[in-house]
């Protein structure tokens, strides 16, 4: 195995694992939300959209790619200190 190809293999494996996780949860999500919420399928669809939107917004806000995000603050500061303060330790 060529050492220059190892990062590509790692990225492909990570994307494959993420795709499998999405493929496993998507068919189950509406029934799970309907059981937890106790409503009908349209209510489960609304809550699924709320959860997906919230997850995407948190990824955007706390990612390290933006100058206004908390992720860049964590990257600029000492990461251990930031994690200790954010968890209340």
TIDOMAR-742284 format. One record per residue (C-alpha): residue in one letter; x, y, z. Coordinates in steps of 0.25 Angstrom, whole numbers, plus 5000, padded with zeros to 4 digits. Each point is the difference from the previous one (the first is absolute). Example, Ala and Ser with C-alpha at 12.3 -4.5 7.8 and 13.67 -1.06 7.14 Angstrom:
REM TIDOMAR-742284
["A",[5049,4982,5031]];
["S",[5006,5014,4998]];
END
This chain:
REM TIDOMAR-742284
["X",[5000,5000,5000]];
["X",[5006,5013,4996]];
["X",[5001,5010,5011]];
["X",[4996,5012,4992]];
["X",[4986,4993,4998]];
["X",[4997,4998,5014]];
["X",[4993,5013,5003]];
["X",[4991,4997,4988]];
["X",[4997,4986,5005]];
["X",[4997,5006,5014]];
["X",[4990,5010,4994]];
["X",[4993,4990,4991]];
["X",[4998,4991,5012]];
["X",[4995,5012,5009]];
["X",[4990,5003,4989]];
["X",[4996,4986,4998]];
["X",[4997,4998,5015]];
["X",[4992,5014,5001]];
["X",[4992,4995,4988]];
["X",[4997,4987,5007]];
["X",[4996,5007,5012]];
["X",[4990,5009,4992]];
["X",[4995,4988,4993]];
["X",[4997,4993,5012]];
["X",[4993,5011,5008]];
["X",[4992,5006,4988]];
["X",[4990,4989,4999]];
["X",[4998,4998,5015]];
["X",[4999,5015,5003]];
["X",[4985,5003,4997]];
["X",[4996,4988,5008]];
["X",[5009,5003,5012]];
["X",[4995,5015,5000]];
["X",[4986,4995,4999]];
["X",[5001,4991,5012]];
["X",[5008,5010,5008]];
["X",[4991,5012,4997]];
["X",[4987,4992,4999]];
["X",[4994,5007,4988]];
["X",[4998,4997,4986]];
["X",[5010,4999,4988]];
["X",[4999,5015,4996]];
["X",[5003,5003,5015]];
["X",[5012,4991,4999]];
["X",[5004,5006,4987]];
["X",[5000,5014,5006]];
["X",[5008,4996,5012]];
["X",[5010,4993,4991]];
["X",[5002,5013,4993]];
["X",[5002,5007,5013]];
["X",[5010,4990,5004]];
["X",[5008,5000,4987]];
["X",[4999,5016,4999]];
["X",[5005,5001,5014]];
["X",[5012,4990,4998]];
["X",[5004,5008,4987]];
["X",[4999,5013,5007]];
["X",[5009,4995,5012]];
["X",[5010,4994,4990]];
["X",[5001,5014,4993]];
["X",[5001,5008,5013]];
["X",[5010,4991,5007]];
["X",[5008,4996,4988]];
["X",[5015,5005,5000]];
["X",[4999,5006,4985]];
["X",[4993,5013,5003]];
["X",[5006,5013,5007]];
["X",[4988,5002,5008]];
["X",[4998,4986,5005]];
["X",[5003,4994,5014]];
["X",[5008,4989,4993]];
["X",[5011,5011,4995]];
["X",[5000,5005,5015]];
["X",[5003,4986,5004]];
["X",[5011,4998,4990]];
["X",[5006,5014,5003]];
["X",[5000,4998,5015]];
["X",[5006,4988,5008]];
["X",[4991,4989,4996]];
["X",[5000,4993,5013]];
["X",[4998,5013,5008]];
["X",[4988,5003,4991]];
["X",[4994,4986,5002]];
["X",[5002,5001,5015]];
["X",[4993,5013,5001]];
["X",[4989,4996,4991]];
["X",[4997,4987,5008]];
["X",[5001,5008,5013]];
["X",[5012,4993,5005]];
END
